[in-house]
Each structure stands twice: as C-alpha cells, then as structure tokens.
Amino acid sequence: MLAGKRILLIIGGGIAAYKTLELIRRLRDAGAAVTPVLTRAGEEFVTPLSVSALAGTAVHRDLFDLTQEAEIGHIQLSRAADLVVAAPATADLMAKMAGGHADDLATTLLLATDKPVLLAPAMNVRMWDHPATRRNLAQLTADGVLTVGPDEGPMACGEVGPGRMAEPAAILAAIAAALGPRPLSGRRVLVTSGPTHEPIDPVRYIANRSSGAQGTAIAAALAALGAEVVFVTGPASVPPPAGVTVVRVETACEMLAAAEAALPADAAVFAAAVADWRVANAAGRKIKKDGSGRPPALDFAENPDILAAVAQRRAGRPRLVVGFAAETDDVVAHATAKRARKGCDWIVANDVRPETGIMGGAENAVTLITASGAEAWPRMGKDAVARRLADRIAAALA
Ligand code: C5P
C-alpha cells in the first residue's frame, strides 16, 4: 500500500509514544521506509534502541548530531521524505509549530520541510480543549497541516475525553490518504451535519436524535481528498473532524445563514437532520406553570429548507448539490420524488426503519439517486459510505 514511500516520523514526548512503535511496524509491513526522529521528551517514553530496531535504521535525536550537518543535514532530512508525520504530536510541539519555532531537531525539521505534514495529536483532554491549543490547531490547519485524531476515551492520566492518540491503524490510513491522490484539492465543499435545536424558551428546545456521525464522516472523507471543507454543524454528539472549518449553529435559521455565508462552493452536501418546524412564539423568559393545569400553547412555523434554498439558487449554486433522505417505506420512490422537489443533483437515501439498526448505528445501507437512476450500495460502515461518496463527488467535479 505504501511501497517505496518515505516517512519521516517524529516521536514526541507522550505516553502514546508506545503506540508509535506499532505504527512503525505497520508502516514497514506496508512497504514504507521510516526515518525516525526522537525528541528529548520522547526518549522518556520509548528508547532509541526500540525505535531504531523497529525502523531498521538509526534514530535521529539531536540537531547537531547529524553526521552530515556540515552539508546542512537537517534540511536534507526534512526534504528526503514523502511525508512528515509527528506521532504523538504534543500540545507543546503543536504550539511550537504554530509559532514557527525551531529550537530542536524535530521543530527544525517541521519548519524546514517542503513536504506535507501529518500530526497525530495526543494530550490530556484539558490541554486539547484549551483555547491556546484550539488556536494553534486552527493556525496549523490553515497552514495546510493534516491531522488524524485524537480519539475520545479513557486516558493514561485517568481523565476521559478527546486526547488519546489515534490508533496505529487510523494513522496508517491517514498516511495512505495523505500520500494518495488528492483530487479535491483546490475545491471548496459545504457540509451540513447534526441535528438542530429549536428553542421553546431560553432553557428548553425541540431536538432530534441525529448524532452527526454520517455528516462528520463525509466531511472527514472530503478533507482527506484535499477539499477545503466548511462544516456547518448543529449540536451533534460526535465531535467535528479535524482539518475542516467548523461553524457551529443551533437552529435551522442559523444553519441556513451559515450555509449561505459559506458559498460560493463547488459542492454542497446536506447531511443535517434539520427540524421542519420551529416554535414561532418561543418565549424570551422561562415558561412557568400558571397553576391552571393548562399546558402552554406552542405555535409552530415552518423552517426554511436549506437544501432546497441552496439547490434552487439562481446565482452561486454549487455545481453539485447532494441531499439526504431518511425514509421508512418506498425508499427509492420517495427519494426520487424528493430529488425533483428539492432541485438537488443527488439524493443519498436510506431506510431508517428501526429494524435496520441504521439510525444511531455504525453502519449504513444507502441508495444513491442521480439523474440516471437509483444505485443501491451494499451495507457498509458509515466511514466507508463517506469515502465512497467523497470519491463520487471528486469524480463529478473532475
Ligand atoms: O424533506 P426532508 O427533511 O426529508 O429532506 C432531507 C434533506 O433535506 C436532507 O438533505 C436535509 O439535510 C435537508 N433539509 C434541509 N433543510 C430543512 C429540511 C431538510 O436542508 N429544513
């Protein structure tokens, strides 16, 4: 899969460094050559001996250690790779990169390289959530640095949340994607995702069960193909992917405004589960029981149809507009009618009868409805659906 590819692998100082040993093994199994660089802090977690034994080559540790330093060895090292990977990428390493520091071998290589850079961040959840790290990540993303993870879950420090380094298999997939074709580079794609929340009063709202998983996977897959993705998300339960511009909204009206503000775009994918109605008489203050036993009367107003609004624009319509249709019966007939009614190019239809286990599940079985008919895809993981859809979008925009 990675035959002949050269990876410059920087191992930062974090407990996740032990997983990087496994990554080295997998990279070599996939045919890649790994040139390892171990930071001072990294050496506290894994030994140079284990790294070089697995990589099958010497490990670089010091800026002034390079035998060819007289020939500016660190510059050569930074260029003689197809991809530079930092795993684990610590908060400190990210901060230094965002600020353009070059005070050791790792940061010097990262500043000097002319090759794509992929980071696998790993840090304590509070460090990951800290505004400084968010700022640094935004800067690095804007600079074109790729990221994979972090994952959520229990951490070595005992806390729970995002911050665990992505698993070696996921980093390997991200490396393959980074080195693979990037047919969507230079293309801008809007993705809506997640549910919307429609307020009843300042503390209550109407919501739906969308997790945002499929929209998030689509945004990640598009970004992996090189697209500049604007990800407009309602309050989803899965975190947004790395490497996209995230615009957080609550209501359908806010989502419409954010979607329109994201235009022009080459393509737009509407994966959000938008509430059809909002409460027209939402109260400015918390509604109280008045003792009469009568519940408050809520008036509903229809929400704007964001997909239809964008698909039917006269000026500035994205070249490809993709909608979703969650149906419980006559999936193809309903989705085909929806495609015509909304004016979009494609509809990704799925059967959401409870017995399919698709709603809230990890898998999806979709039918792609285009101008030329209906195409049933086999049941597969939501990530695989996302990758296949992203490939189709890339082919349509080519
Ligand atoms: O009409 P229905 O809600 O079934 O259509 C689903 C498709 O329309 C999805 O792509 C959804 O994101 C989009 N939609 C929208 N704005 C709405 C309602 C649905 O963008 N108000």
Residues whose N, C-alpha, C, O or C-beta is under 5 A from the ligand:
A	BS01	C5P	F270 A271 A272 A273 V274 A275 N303 P304 D305 I306 L307 G323 F324 A325
